[in-house]
């Protein structure tokens, strides 16, 4: 902090010196930071490890593991390499595992020593991490303790290029205040804390606000801790850059500015984009980067996404080329070493606009060594294959997998096991330079993220049979053939990646309907639901033999939840049929069973903190410094995972969650109101007014979003016993439902 404080006092010359100091220090291993990580990860065994430095090999990280005088020596060219060496040792020698959803760190009393040195060099210069959306769907309310844990997880998994956009709103606040904007001018610009991802990308203004200054200041400090820790471990954070999004008040302040409106088409008002041809564009871009560098330093990597899910006003290649050149020039004027890191999502999501001439024009206007492309969902559709490997730009193979933080079992195990290596060896892959994770949310499906990062230190495809056995051994504390068999079933069902883009949801989380699916509650599975049940059988059997690691109880609950969530669909079909045939008795029976299923799922999920609503709400309220701020943050937290916007939001259910508390207090109550409507219809013989119900229920949802209510922040019940209870209650019924 002394260097940082002094640098802040001495202005722009010191900025350059500070950035140079960071770069020089990063060329060498920060042993203190590496040792501190080891103490956090294995505090009781940290004395058994020592750390030594290795020289870097051609911009590629390298680590070694050796034994010396009864200690394990972890060598690396930086903290990420040393952390990777530690995780390699823990997984390969200690049979341990560290995931968001269950960890096993039961090392043997006598630590095994490597018989011969282990040396690994990564084929990937960059290992990228995070998506703008992750910062809200998962990280909205994180404090420093949670961030430090995540940074450790990044390092252990080889991440060296994390997106770092926390605190961006404070940078903009400082810039616009210096430009003469008042707090009143900015009040409807900054959004609430749960919506920054889309504010940063220019999709919306103001929603969920007004944003308190206390939030901006606290998150400026949080970002300074984040980037300091990342850099100490040898990471190069990717910071944001200006793409043209400006406040509505800009029209009055600069009446001659070339502004255009754009609309995200998801129920939000227009936002304002400053034309790249306007001289103010480069000036503001430079101001922003200079201010950001003073606050957070720089590693010369800048994220900028033009027209994210918004179409440009012209598809003329000349226009797009000029636009791209101007955005880069704005970065270059502030930092001659600037490298533009661009998400390639627009080429995937808006293919009707982005054809070869448009993509090529946008990319080729920037020097090849000044731009890195993120193939954001390469496991779903590799954009690099239809863009000549991004026309010569360095690019990164990323896995997206999860959208909105929805809770489901899903992934493409076989595709992820082979995809990165196949691209690496493909002569058409151009300047493939990295691998990464770009999920919209984390803290689910740990297997798919562990598998992706397995590629960090190897060039060949992952042999999935052997890898799944090792994964199960490390996760469950023993080599168990039945659980390996269960994972082969999961591989062929939930994790086969076929038919659907992302994981299916349960009809339970959809706004009440007679249909089997809704816009954002897509219930199409990528496997026959009955094919998942044998995996459930095997996990329940393993629970009976005493397997009870943290990872096992999470998986047991998650698989039980998925089987029950799937069962909601045939159960829905029964009460729909009963209603349509006028069978009151059957309707009462099946609608009651449907509601009971929701309650039983709530009871099951209450046994694991991973599936509780309460921590999400409580951590939001914790940031508030006044009752009004606490209420605002709770509203943001409730809204994002339900309506997403206001009562008329077309995005309702996009970020739905199967969480204890949310199931009983939101989804169940919503279905109860629908069933009351249908019961009245059966009584009177008058068709239900579904249009009025839609209007009424959205009003009820909006009221729920604005309520304040505490839920239990601690778990209730034993995850094994409750899973066994649900198995006894539902197994026969569910099997019969699919016969």
N, C-alpha and C positions, 0 to 999 in steps of 0.2 A: 504493500500500500504506500510505502514511503516514496518509491519511484513514481507511482501513479499520481500521488498528490502533488509532488514537485513538478511533474510534467504538466499537469492541469494548470499550474500557476504560470508556466513559462510560455504557453502559446504554441503556435503552429510549428516552429522550428523543433520544439521539443516533441511534438507529435511524431515527426519523422524519426527522431532519435529513439523515441520510445518503441515505435514499430520495428526499427532496426534491432533494438535490444531484444525484443520478443523473438524475432527471427533468429538472431544469433544464439539466444539461450536455447531455442528449440532444437538446434542442431546437436545439442548434447543432452544426455539423459539427466533429468531432474530426479536424482536418487531419493531425495526427501519426499517428493510427491509420490513416487512409486512405492516406497516403504510405507507411507501413510495409507495408501490404498490397500496394501497387503494386510495391514493391521485392522482396517475396517472390514475386510472380507473374511479373514480367518484370525480373529483377535487372539484366540487361545494358542494358535500354532504359528503365529507370525515370526517368532524367534527361530524357527526352523528354516527360514528362507533368508537368503542374502541376494543383493542386487549388484550387477556389474554392467558397465556400458559396452556396447558394440558400435562399430562404425556403420553408417547407413550404406546400403548397396544400391546405387543408381536410382535414387529417389524411392526405393522400395524398402519397407520396414522389414526387419529381421529379428528373430529371437533364437536363443539357445537355452537349453536346460542341461545342467551337469550336476554332479554330486562332488562335494569337497568337505572332508572332515566332519561327516555326519550331517551336513546341511545341504539343502537344495539350492543351487545357484541359478538364479534367473537373470539371463543376460538379454539386453535389447538396446536398440538405438534410441529409444525414447520410452516414455511411460506406457504408451499404448502397447508397444511391443512387449514390455516386461509384464504388463497385466495379461496380455494374451498368453505369454509363457506360463503365468500362474494358472490361468484357466485351462490351458492344455494339460498341465500337471494334475490339476484337480479332477478333470474329466477322464484322462487316460490312465492315471496312476492311483488316484484317490477315489475313483468311482463316485464323484460328486456332481452336482449340477446347481446352477443358479438361474432361476427364471422369475418373471414377475408373479407367476401363479404357482408358487411352490418351489422350495429349494431344499437340497439335501447336502449338508456339509459335515456329515458324519465321517470324518477321516479316521483311519485306523490309528491305534495307539502308537504304533511305530511306523513312521512314514516310510513308504517304499522309496528306495533310491534308484535313480535311472542307472541301468547297467552300462549304458554308453551314451555319449552326448546326443541330444536331440537338437536339430537345427531346422528352422523353417523360415523361408523367405516368401513374402506374399507376392502373387503375380499382379496385384492391384495397387496402383499408387493411391487411389482414393477409395475409402469405405464410408459411404454417405449414410446419413441417418436423419430421419424425420420428414414430415410433410407439414405444410402450413396448418392443415386441419388437425394434426395431432396435438398442436398447442392448445386447442380448445376441446376437442372430443375426449382427450385424456388429461391434459396438463393445465387446464384453466386455473386450478386452485392450488397448484403445487407450491410448497414452501422450500426453503433451502435444503432442509433435511431430505426431502423427497428428491430434489434435483441432484443432490450429491450422490444419492443411491443410484440414480439413473446414469449419471456420468461414469460411475464405477462400472455399471453394467455395460455401457458403451465401450469402455476401455478393455474390459475382459473379453468382449466380443470383437475386438479389433477395429472399432469405429474410430476414424481419425478426421472426419469431415462432417460435423453435425451442423444442421441448420440452427441458428441462434437468433431468434427474433423477439424474445422476451424484452420488454422495455422499449420497444420501438415507438410506442405512443408517446413516451416522455421525450424522445429525440425530436419528434414532430412538434410537440408542444413548445419546446425551446426554439425550434426554427421559426415557427409561426409567430411566436411572441416577439422575437427579434425583428420580424418583418412587419410588426405593428398590428397584428391581429389581437383583439381583446378576448378575454375568457368567454364573453357573450358570443363573439363571432365563431368560437370553436365549440360551443356547447352542443350544437346539433351535428358536429362532425365526428367526434370520438364516440365509439360505440361502447356497449357494456363489455365486461371482461370475458364473457363466454363467446364473443363474436369477433374477436380481433383477427382471426384467420381470414375472414371474408372482408373485413375492413382493410387489412393490409393489402389484400389483392384487389381492392377497388370495387368490390361487389355491393357494399352497403355503407351507409353513414348513420351514425347516431343510435341505431337500434340497441335497446337494452341499457341506454345511458340515462342521464348524463354521467360521464365518467369522473369520479372524484379525483382531485389532485393528489390526495393521499395515496391512491392506487398507483398513480404514475411515479411518484417519488419512491415508493416501496419497491416497485418493480424495476426501477433504474438500479437500485442497490442490488436487487436479486440478480439482474443480468450481469452486473460487474463481478459478482461471485461466480456465476456460471462460466463466463468466458475465461476468468482467471484460472479456474480449476481445469477447464478443458485444455487451455494452453499449457498449464503446468505438466499435463500428462502427454503433451506432444500433439494435441489435436489442433486443427485449423478451423475455427468456427466460420460458418458462412453467414454473413450479416446482410441485412436488406439494403436495397437501393431504391431510388425514385423511379416510378414508372408513369407518373403523370396525374395520379389521383390527388385532387385538391379539395378544400372545403367549399361549400356552396357560397360562403361569404367572399370567396375569391372574385366573384362577379362584380361585387361592389368595390372591392379594394383595387382591382385591376380591370376596369371596364373595357379596356382595349385588348385584353388578353384573348388569345385564340383558344376558346373553351368549347368542348363538345360534351353532350350528355350521353350516358350509356346506361343501360338497364339490365340487370341480372335476370329479370323475368321470374323471380321467385317471390313476388309479393312485396318487394321493397322499392322505395322511390329511386329516381334517377340519381346517379352519382356524376361528378364532374371530372373530366379528364383534360388536362392541359396539353394542347397539341405540341408534339415534339419540335415543330418548326418555330414555335414561339421562343424568342431569346430567353424568356424567363425559365423555360424548361431546363436548360443546362445550368442556369444560375441556381435554381432551387435544388437540382440534383447535387451540385457541388456543395451548397450550404449544408444539405442534409448529411452527406458523407463526412464533411469536415467536422460537423457537430458530433456525429456518431463516433468518429475516431477519437475525439477528445473524451467522450464518455466511456467508450468500450474498447479502444484500440482497434487494430485491424490486422487481418491476415491476407488482405487484398482479394478475398473471395466475396462476391456480392450476388445475392439472389434478386432477380427481377423478372416478373412474369407479366407479359403484356397480354391484355385482353383474356384474362382467365375466365372462361365460360361466358365471355362477351365477344361478339364479333367486331372486328375493326370496321371502320366506316367505308373502307375501300379494299377490294381484293387485288388491286393493281400491284404487280410485283415491284414497280418503281416506288410506290408509296410505302410498301412494307419494308423495302430495303432502306429507304431513307429514315423511316421510323426506328428501325433497329440500330442504324448507325448513330442516330441522335441519342438514343438511350445509352449506348456504350460510351459515346463522347462525353455525356454528362458524368459518367463514372470516371473516365480517364482524366478529365479536367481536375478532379479532386484527388485522384490517385493514379499516377501513370502506370502503376503495376496492377491495376484493377483487372480482375478476371470475372466475367459475367457467368453465373451459374443459373441456368434456365431450366425450369420444369417443362418437360415435353408433353404435358397433359393435354394442352390445347390441340395438339395434332391427333390425339386419340379421341377426345371428347367431341370435337367439332370437325369431323372429317369432311363434311359437305362443303366447308369453307376452305380448309387447309389442304389444297392439292399440291402436287410436286412443285409447280412454279412459285406458289406462295411460300411454301416452307423453305425452298432453296433461297429465295430472295431475302427472307427474314434472317437466315443463318449466315449467308455468305457476305453480308455487309459488315460483319465483325471478323477481325483477324482470327485465324484458327487457334492460335495460342492464347487468345483472350476470351474464350468462351468454352464452357463445359455444359453438355446437355444431359439431363436426367431422363432416361427412358423410364417413366414413372411407374408403369405397370407392365414390365417386360414379361412377367410370368403369365399375363393374360393375353396381351397382344404386343409383341415386340415391334415397336415403331421403327427401330433401327433397320429392320429388314425391308421396309418400303420407303426409306429416305436415303438410300445409299450410305448407311451408317452416319446419318446426320451430316451428310455432305462434307466429310473430312474433319468434323469437329471431334475433340475428345468427348467421350460419353460414358455414362455409368449405367450398368444393368441393375434395375431396382425391382423389388417385389412390393406390391401394394397390399393385396390380400383382403384387408378389412376396410369397409366403408361405414362411416358414421358411428363406429363403436358398438355396432349391433353385436349381441351375444349369440354366438352359434359355433358349432364345430364345423370348421371349413378350412380348406387349403388345397394346394396342388403339390402333394408330396413328391410324386414321380417327376413332375415338371420342374420343380425347384431343385431336385437332386441332380438333374441333368442339364438344365437350362444355362446357367452361367458358364460351365465348362464348354458346352457346345458352342456358345458364342465366342468364348476365348480362343477356340481352335478354328473358328470359321474364318477363312481368308477374306470373306466379304464384310467382316465386322469392323473394319477400319481401325479407328483409334479407341477401341474399348479400353478404358483406363480405370474402371472401378466397379464396385458392387455395392448395393445398399438396400436399405429398408425404408419404404415411403408409405407405410400404412396410415390411414386416416386416424386410427386409434390403436393403442397398445393394450396390454393387460388382458389378453385372450389368446387362445391357440398357441401356447408357447412352443410347441413342437415345430411349427412352420418357421418361426423366427430363428430358433436354434439351428435348424437345418440350413437355412439360407446363409447364416454366418459361418457355417462349417467350411464354406468355399474360400473364406478369407486366406487360408494358408495352404491351399492346394490348387492344382491346375486340372485335375481329372474329375469326372463326375463322382458323386457320392454313391457308394454301393449301398443301396437303401436297406437291404435285408440285414446286413451287418450293423449299419448305423442305427436302425430301430432297436435292435437287441441291446446295443450299448446305451442308447437313450433310455430304454426301460430299466436297464440295470442301474444306471446312475440316478434315475428319478425315484425308483422304488426301493433302493437299498439292497436289492438282491437280484440274482439272475433267475427269472421266473418264466418258464416256457409258456404258461397259460397267458401271462400278460403280454408276452411277445406275440402270441397268436392273436390276442385281442387287438394289438396294434396293426397286425396285418389285415384284420377286418376293418379297422378304422381307415386304413390306407385305401382299401377298395370301396369304401362307402363315403363317409363325410369328407375324407381328404383325397378323393380321386380327382377333384377339380373339373369334372365334366359338366356339360349342360348349362351351367349358370356362371355368371360373372363373379359373384361374391356369395357369401353364405346366406342360406334361406333363413327367414324369421318364422316365428309361430303366429298363427292367426290370432292368438291371444293378444298380441301387442298391436293388432290392427284396430282402427276405428270400427265399431260394430257394423256388421254387414252380413248379408246372406251369401255373398260371394266367397270363393275359396282363397281370394287374394285381394290386396288393395295396391295402390300405386307404390307406396314405400314399405308395405308389408308383403314381401314376395315369398310365398310359401312353397314354390317349386323346389323340390329337393334334387340333388344330383345322384340319388340312389333310392332304391325301394326302401321305405322306412323299416320294414321288417328285417332287412339285412343288417341293420345296426344292432338289433336286439342281442345276438350272440356275443357281441363285445360287452354289452351290459351284463350278461350272464357271467362272463369270465371275470369281470371286475368285482361283481358281488361275491363270487366264489373266493377270489383272492382276499377280499375284506374279511371273509370268514376264517382265513388262515392266519390273520394277524398283521397283514401288510398295512402300514398306517403312516407312511412318510407324508410330509406336507404336500408333495407333488401328487402322491397317490390319492389323498383325500380330495384334492382339487379335481383331479380327473374323474374320480368316482362320482362326485356331485355333478360335474359338468356333463358326463355321459348320461347319468340318470335324468338330468334336466332336459337334455336333448331328446331322449326317447319320449318323455312326458310331453314336451313341447310339440313334437311331431304328432302325438296322439290327439292333440286338440283338433286337428283337421278332420279325421273321421268322426270324432264326436260332434263337431259342428254339423257335419253332413246329416247326422241323425236328428238333431233338433230342427234343422232346416226342413227335412222331409216331414217330420211330425207336424210342423207348423203348416206347411203347404197342403197337407192332407187333412188338416183340421183335427188331428189327434191330440187333444188337450192333455191327456194323461201321459202320453209319450213325450210331449213337449216339456211338461213339467219335470219329468224324470231326467231327460237328457240335458236340459238347460241347467238343472240343479247340479248334475254331474260335471258339467262344463265349469261352473263357478267353483265347485269343490276342487277340481283339478288346478285351477289358478291358486287357490289357497294352499293346496298341498305343495305346489311348486314354490310358493313363497316360503313355506315352512322349511323345505329342503334347502333353498338358497340362503336362508338365514343362518345356516351352519358355517358358512365361509364368508370372510370379510370381503373377498373378491366380488361377491354378488350382493352387497348391501347398498341400498340407496343412501343411507345415513351419512357415511363418510364423505360422499360427494357434496351433500348439502352442508354438513358441518364445516368442512374445509373451506367452502365458499364464504360462509358467515364469519369465519375466523379472520378473514382479511378486513372486515369492516371495522372502522374506528368509531362509528356512531350507530345507533339503532337503524337510522335511515339507510346507511351504507350496507349494513348486514341484510336488511330487507331487500335492497336492490340486488345484492349478489345472490341471495337465495332465489330471487325471481329469475335471474339469469340462468342459474343452475337448473331450475325446474323447467324453464322454457326450452332450453337447448335439446333436452332429451324427450320432449313431448311435442309441443306445437312447433317449435323451432322459431316461429315468428309470432304474429298476433293470432286472434281467433280465426282469421280467414287465411292463414298461412297454407300455401300449397305444399310445404315441406313437412307438414305434421307426420310424425312417425319415422322420419328419415333416420334419426339417431336413437331409435327406440332401444330400450335395455330390458332384459329379463333380470330384474333385481328385486330382492326381497324388500318390501316396503312399497315399491312402485307397483308391483303386481297386485297387492291387496288394496292399496289406497287409490290407485289410478285405473288400472286396466279392469280389475274386477268390478269396481263401482260403475265404470262406464258400461260394461256388459250388463250389469244388473238393470240399469236404466233402459237398455234396449229390450231386455226380456220383459220388463214391466209393460213396455209399449206393445209387445207382441202378445202378451197374456190378455191385455185389454182388447186387442183385435180379435183374439179367439173367442172372447166372451161376447162381444158385440156383433161380430161378423163384419165389421167395417175394416177395410184395408188400412194398414198402418201408414201414417203420413211420414214417409222416410225423408222427404225433403225438409220438413219442419224439424224432424229429429236431428238431422245433420246440423242445422242451424243451432238448435238448442244444445246439443252436446258440445259443439265447439265453444259455445258460451260457457258451459260448465268447465271445460278444459282450461279456458282462459282464467276462470275464477280459481281453479286449482293451482295454476301457475303462480298466481299472486297471493296464495296463502302462505302462512308461516307456521310450520309444524315440525317438531323434533321427532326423529325416529331413532330406534336403538342403534348406537354406534358399535356395540359389541355383539358378537355372534350368540346365537341361541341354539342349543342342542348339539349333539355329537354327529359330525358329518357321516360317519360310518353307520351308526345306528339308524339315523333318519333315512339314509339311502336304502338300507335294508328294509325299513318299514315301507317305503314307497315301492320297493320291488315286490314285497309280499302283497301289497294292496293292488298293484296295477299290472304286474307281469302277465298274468293269465288273461286279463281283460284286453290288454294291448295286443297280445299275440292273436287273440280271437278276432280282433277288429280288422286284421289284415288277411284273414283266411278266406 
